[in-house]
Each structure stands twice: as C-alpha cells, then as structure tokens.
C-alpha cells in the first residue's frame, strides 16, 4: 500500500461485513472502485501496528472485465451490496 502512494497509483477499496460466521450468511459490502491514497502514516506502537490511510475517491468502473452487461459498467464512486435487501 505504501508503494502505491509513492507511485500515485489508482486503487480500489472493498469492505465486507458478514452477519454471521456461516458459509451462507448474509453480508453487506461497500466498494470504492477508484481511490488514490494521498498519505500513509504507520504507528508501530506497543500494542499493534496501526496504518492510517488518507485517500480521495473518484468515479471509476470497478470490474471492467466482469461478465455483466456493458450497459451496467458505469463509473461510480460507491457500490453498496446488501444480501438482505
């Protein structure tokens, strides 16, 4: 991640939260398809290694190689998937 900041590389960020521990449990996913990290701070404290990332989000296509219809491949800033919805 630190190298991506140094190179100014575009990245994506995904967070998945499972409702339970089972294989077929419901979940919610947040995806930022286009981010550019602007700074990284690493704190190697006594308890844990903590990495703080500041970033800017911008519209991007999350998976241009996917099998979904090309009409749906539009640049967006945030994708939310909720299996309970």
N, C-alpha and C positions, 0 to 999 in steps of 0.2 A: 504494500500500500504506500509506503513512504517513497518508493521509487516512482510510483505513478504520479505522486505530487511533484517530484523533481522533474519528471518528463512532461508534465502538463497533460497527462493522458486522460481521455474521457472514460468514465467507468459507469457501471450501474450498481444499484444497491437494492437488496431484497431482504425483507424481514417476514418470517413466517411464525405465527403463533398458533400452536396446537391446543385444542380444548382439553384433550386427554392424552394418555400415553399409548393408546391402542393404535394398531395399523390403519384402521378405518375411521379414526377420529376426525371430527370436524376441525377446520382451521381457518385462519384469516391471513391473507398475505398482502403486504404493502410493497410495491416495487417502484423505485425511482429509476426509470430507464436511462436517464442521462444525468450524470453528475460530474463535476470537476472539483476535486479536492483542492482547497486553497491553502490549507495549513495543517500540519500534524504536530501534536505535542505528545511525547511519551514520558510517562511518570513511572519510574521503576521504584515504587515505594516499598515499604517494609512488608505490606500485606499482599499486594497484587501488582501486576503490570497493567497500567491503565493507558490506553491510547485514545486521545481526543482528536476528532477529525472535523474540521470546518469545511463545508462544501457549498457550492452553488448548484441548484437543479435547473435543468433546461429541457425543453421538449426533445424527445428522441423516440425512435422505434425500438422497442425492447428486444424483439427477436425477429429480425428480417428474414431469417432462414426457416421460420416455422411453416407448418402446413396450413395455417389458417388462410382464409381468403385475403387477397391483397387489398381489398377494399377496407379491411379492418386494420391494416398495418399503417396506422396514422401516428405521427409524432405526438407524444403526450408527456406530461410532467409526472403524473402519478397514476398507477394502476392499483386498484383495490379488488381483491378476490375474497369473497366470503362464502364458504360452503353451506352456511346456514341460511343464506338469503334466498 
